[in-house]
Each structure stands twice: as C-alpha cells, then as structure tokens.
Amino acid sequence: MKHNILLAILLFFAPLCAQSQQDTNVSTDTMPQYSEFLAPNYEWLGRAITDPTSPFYYPTLLKRFADADTSLTIEDLHCLYYGYVLQDDYNPYIRLDEEEQAREILNQDKVTKKDAEKALKLLNKAVEKAPMHLRLYMYRHFANTLVYGEDSEQAHDDAFRYVALISAIAASGDGSDYETAFHVAVVAHSYNFMNYFDLRPKSQSLQHNAGQQFDVFPLEENEYDLDDLYVNVTPCLAYLSKQFESSDKDEVIDYGPIDHFDIRVGRKLTIKLDKKRKGEYKFRIVKLEEYNDTVELTDTEKLFVEDGEPNTIVFYCVNGKWGDDRSNVLLVMKSYCKEMLAYDTFIRLDGSADFQSTSNNGIFPSVLGTEIWNDPVNAIRISRLRPNK
C-alpha cells in the first residue's frame, strides 16, 4: 500500500527527503530524518514552527497554503498539518455553524448559483476558523465549481488544498500496523483519507498500544491488499483528556458554542447541566469512561446501580443484544435532572465522516431511556439540550 499511495502523491509534490535514522536534535531549518516515513515528531515540530528563521515557521506556511502555493513540498505540508496540533486554537472536534449551514444549502436537490455564492461566504468564514479541516475544502471546491466553473482557478485551488492535506497524512505511514500507522490531527480525517483512496471500512475499534491510541478499521477487499487500516489518533484523544481534566476543576468545557457532544461506541459519558442560554442548556462534561461490554437489552438497569449526582445525565453508548440477535448500537441514558428535556440526535455510520439526523424520545427525570439503531453506527451526537415544553 505504501508504494502505491506515495507514488500518487509524489506525482503531485516534490520528492521526500533522504531518510535515515530519526534525530530529534537537528536544527529547525532541516527536517528530522526518518527511517521510512514522515511520522510527526512533535518535539521537533514545536521548535521548527515557532522559529521565525525556520522555513517551517507556522504563520508563513499557513499563508502559503491559503495562497494555494504549489511550491509547497511534502515536508512543508507535514509541518503545516501536524503543526496544527500544537496551535493554541487546536480543536479536532470543532463544530462550525457556517459549515453546517453551507452543507444544508449544497445538499439541496437543486442548487442555484445564488445558493452556491451564499454557501461560499459561509465556507470562507469556516476556513478562517479551521484551516486544517479537510471537509471544508471539499465543500468549497463544489461551491466554487458551481459559481466559477469546473476549470476555474478557485475550484483548482481548493482541490490542491484538499490533496495537499491528504498527502501529508499519506506520507506519515503505510497504515499496516501500530508502528507504521497513518497519523491524523482530526478523527474525521480518517474517513476523508479512506474515501480518497477508495478504502471501505467494515467496522471500527479504538485500540491502545505503547501509550498511543489507534482507530483500527477492518477493510473490504481493496487494490492495496490491506486487511486492516491503523490510524494514530493520539492527539485527538489527548485533546479530549485535557478538556475532561479541566472539568474536574469545575470549569465549563467550551468547544465554541457549547451545544453538543459526540459519544463513540464503547463509552460512558456523564454531563452536568449548567446555565441556560437562549432557552438551551450549557453543560460541562464531568467524566468519560470506556465501557466495552455488550449489554443485554432486557438488562440495562444494571448500568445504573448507583444514583447519579443532581442535575447530571449519564449516557452509555454500547453494543447491545437481545438474546441471540444483536442490535448494533444502544444509547442508554438516565437523567438526574428535575425537568423533562428535549434534544437533537445525529448518528455517524461506519465509512462516513458526516453525521445524519435521526429521531429520539426525549429525556425524562429518573426514567431509564434507551435508543436502538440497527445501522452500523460508530458515534452519536447529542445536540441542543433544552426543556421539553
């Protein structure tokens, strides 16, 4: 797989640097040397991208990328993409209202030029907030095609940016095991990457190895003869851990407009409602735990043997079964709040980077609630907690 993917990106970018053993003490004007792949060395990156005399100085790389500078090498893109992890505004789970509004416009059955122009304005604002988020360039490429034409400079520039970031990921490994896993700065980029190379995952699991976290995807038959794809998602989960540590200090976690959270299969999540804002509750995440047991649908009460703290809600997102028949996913919840709550639910299916809307029954005080999906769901988004009137 490595040779095929690297061959594709080498046709687009300058050759990879000569490679030997990794050296973390090199100067900031030369890349550290790797035995085979350009896997991120965050210690070196932290020096290189903050040194104004370095060719990898982050503000300079970001401007060149914004200008669609085709002289950017794979080394430049490596520092640009993985340097994002070290930025103060790094947020791999950011939710952008402008993106969601633009996607709704572009997903209409018929999109007019005027619609596309409106979507472009929204996407330009989203890119300013999150310039390393791949999907924005995919949407903006489509909008630019509708406004300026398929062969326009604007459409080509966004295609370049999309392929550039995919190429940085592709150069980081070959995805065949823990040691040579691909590295991503944003979990959703795993799906963008697989879509680009026509890799179709059958399922997904989070695995731990040598202090690192990996998403492992068993794959359908593919041209690279790869059975499983390994993706290192350590920075993404480290970001979450940092937020959870903050919540232990009685601080509100704020991912921007705090109106949603995502919970992946195999997790228990506890939230505490906070102030109401514009009719909806602000909340903080109190605790995130792994829970990998398969739960019998008729025995969900055992998950709540102890009462929760006042004004909290506990969610389990787990694999479930009913006798010998397995239900793909259960969302089991119990509220220790005094009022009935409404919320919006979205699910993400295996092989997709996007969430899609689905229905729910609401949340009732002290009542056990269970939602069931027979689809191959790998994550659930709970949005806009509010009083149920």
NUFIKE-682929 format. One record per residue (C-alpha): residue in three letters; x, y, z. Coordinates in pm, whole numbers, plus 50000, padded with zeros to 5 digits. Example, Ala and Ser with C-alpha at 12.3 -4.5 7.8 and 13.67 -1.06 7.14 Angstrom:
BEGIN
ala512304955050780;ser513674989450714;
***
This chain:
BEGIN
met500005000050000;lys502785024350090;his504365024449747;asn501085029849561;ile499935058549781;leu503305075349795;leu503625072049419;ala500345090649379;ile501405119649596;leu504935120949457;leu503425128649119;phe501905159249284;phe504645170949518;ala508425172649547;pro510235140449649;leu510525130550011;cys513805139650176;ala516605114150203;gln515885092050501;ser517985075250765;gln517535073651145;gln515325098051333;asp517235126551502;thr515325149251738;asn518225173551791;val518555187351438;ser518215224451367;thr514845239051282;asp515755246150919;thr516055209150829;met513585181050872;pro514435153551127;gln515435122550935;tyr513155092350950;ser513885056250874;glu510975053050634;phe508015076550685;leu507325112650778;ala505595104551107;pro505175135351328;asn507875143151582;tyr506065168851795;glu509135178351997;trp510965189251681;leu507825204251529;gly507315225951836;arg510705242151774;ala510505244351396;ile507105260451358;thr507735286951627;asp511175297851499;pro510765328651272;thr514055319951098;ser512895284851009;pro511455277050665;phe508735258450856;tyr507605288651059;tyr503875282451101;pro502425316551005;thr504465315550684;leu503315280250597;leu499705289050673;lys499815319150441;arg501415298950160;phe498695272850200;ala495975299450198;asp497515313049878;ala497455277849724;asp501235279349676;thr502025249049460;ser505715251049555;leu504865237049899;thr506825204749943;ile505695173950129;glu507965184950416;asp506225218950427;leu502825201950432;his503955178150705;cys504835207750929;leu501665226250834;tyr499265197550901;tyr500815182851215;gly501815217151342;tyr498105223851376;val498095200151677;leu500425224451859;gln498385255951795;asp496505272952079;asp493255270251885;tyr493675233151806;asn490265216651832;pro489785183751642;tyr486105182951738;ile485165218551649;arg481625223551529;leu481255251651277;asp477795266251231;glu478875281250899;glu479855246950770;glu476555231250869;gln474575259350707;ala476645256750388;arg476235218950376;glu472455222350404;ile472485246250109;leu474715224249895;asn472755192649978;gln469555205949822;asp468185187349524;lys468745218249312;val471495243149398;thr471425276149213;lys474415298549153;lys472985322649411;asp472765293849663;ala476385284349593;glu477525320349640;lys475825321149980;ala477475287950072;leu480865301449965;lys480595331050200;leu479805307550488;leu482615283450398;asn485155311650373;lys484325321150733;ala484605284550841;val488025280950676;glu489275311350869;lys488335293451193;ala489585258651099;pro492035259750803;met493225223750855;his489785207650836;leu489665187650514;arg485945186450453;leu485745224350422;tyr487825223350104;met485685195449963;tyr482525216050013;arg484165248049892;his485525230949581;phe481965220649493;ala480615255649559;asn483405271549354;thr482645247949068;leu479025259549066;val479925296449087;tyr483075299248874;gly483185267048674;glu484925233448698;asp488145246348538;ser488295278448741;glu491295288448947;gln489145288949260;ala487995252949210;his491535241049130;asp492965258649437;asp490615240649674;ala491315207349503;phe495005214449557;arg494475221949928;tyr492455190249978;val495015167849808;ala497855185949991;leu496485176850334;ile495665141250224;ser499275138550105;ala500675149050443;ile498695120650603;ala499705095850331;ala503415102950390;ser503145095650764;gly502975057650735;asp501515028550543;gly498655020250780;ser499534983550810;asp500204981451188;tyr500745001751504;glu504335010551419;thr503585024251073;ala500065037551127;phe498875068250945;his498635098751173;val495695122851176;ala495165155851354;val491365152251332;val489465119451374;ala487145126551080;his490185128750850;ser490485090950868;tyr487245088550671;asn488255115650424;phe491515096750370;met489785063350317;asn487295078550077;tyr490095094249874;phe491865060749829;asp488625041049792;leu489155021150111;arg485875008650259;pro485845000850633;lys483674972650764;ser483874984351126;gln486005004951363;ser487574999151704;leu489725020251935;gln492885002152042;his495805011352267;asn499445002552208;ala502645015552369;gly500905045552521;gln499295055752188;gln495675053752070;phe494645039551735;asp491485036451534;val491665002751359;phe489444996651056;pro488954961650908;leu488634968350535;glu486754953650246;glu488864939749963;asn490984967349809;glu493704972949550;tyr496354976949822;asp495754942049971;leu495344957850314;asp493204938450561;asp493194964250841;leu493965001450843;tyr495715015451151;val495325052651223;asn497065070251512;val494525093651678;thr496535101151994;pro496475139551964;cys492695139551922;leu492075119052237;ala494745138652428;tyr492745169852348;leu489615153852496;ser491525142452806;lys492735178052860;gln489155190552846;phe488005163953093;glu490815173453331;ser489525209153314;ser486025197253402;asp487365181453723;lys488355216853826;asp484705227253799;glu485215246153475;val482785246353184;ile484235229152879;asp483745251752581;tyr484315238252231;gly482995270652086;pro479205273452109;ile478675245852365;asp475505229152245;his476535193452164;phe478795164152240;asp479795133052050;ile479965098852211;arg481535069052039;val480545032752082;gly482195017652389;arg481915048552609;lys480135060652920;leu479705098252942;thr478405119253230;ile477405155553178;lys476205182153419;leu473795209053309;asp474885244553371;lys473445278153275;lys470615281353029;arg471385302652726;lys468745313052474;gly466475285752603;glu469125258252583;tyr471415243952849;lys475115249752861;phe476815219853020;arg480145205253116;ile481465170253072;val482085155153414;lys483535121653318;leu484355099953019;glu484975062853068;glu485445032452848;tyr482685006352861;asn483234978352613;asp480824951952748;thr477954940852526;val474704949452706;glu471604927552708;leu468644949052604;thr466474934852882;asp469124941153149;thr470064977653105;glu469034986353463;lys472284970853588;leu474165000053435;phe472675023253699;val473125005654032;glu474025038754198;asp472195071854187;gly473885099753998;glu474645134754119;pro471815160454097;asn471495178353764;thr473555152353576;ile472745128653290;val474595095953231;phe474865081252880;tyr476135047152770;cys476855041952400;val477365004452369;asn476914973652157;gly473744955752264;lys471904923352205;trp468524907452261;gly469024870652317;asp470974857152021;asp470044886651799;arg472434915851816;ser471444952251789;asn474284972851652;val474155001451900;leu472285011352215;leu472245046052369;val471155040752729;met470635071352947;lys469335081953285;ser468665117553394;tyr469045130653748;cys467585164353649;lys464195176953765;glu462665185453429;met461875167953104;leu464435175652834;ala464365175652456;tyr467435172152238;asp468515165751880;thr470235133351780;phe472645126751495;ile474415094251408;arg477605087251214;leu477745054651022;asp480835033750952;gly482655047150648;ser481215082350677;ala482775114450807;asp479415132050850;phe476565129351099;gln472965124850987;ser469825134451176;thr467685108151349;ser464755107851593;asn464645103351971;asn462145100452257;gly463455127852484;ile464825125552838;phe462605121153144;pro463555126353511;ser464735094253685;val463485073053393;leu465765048853210;gly465775056452837;thr467095035152553;glu467535043152185;ile468335014851943;trp469925015551597;asn470254985951365;asp472575005451136;pro476395002851169;val476665033851392;asn480075043051533;ala479235076051704;ile476215095551828;arg475885133151861;ile473575148352122;ser472735184552046;arg470705213552188;leu469615201052531;arg466585221552627;pro463405219952837;asn460735198252677;lys457705220652651;
***
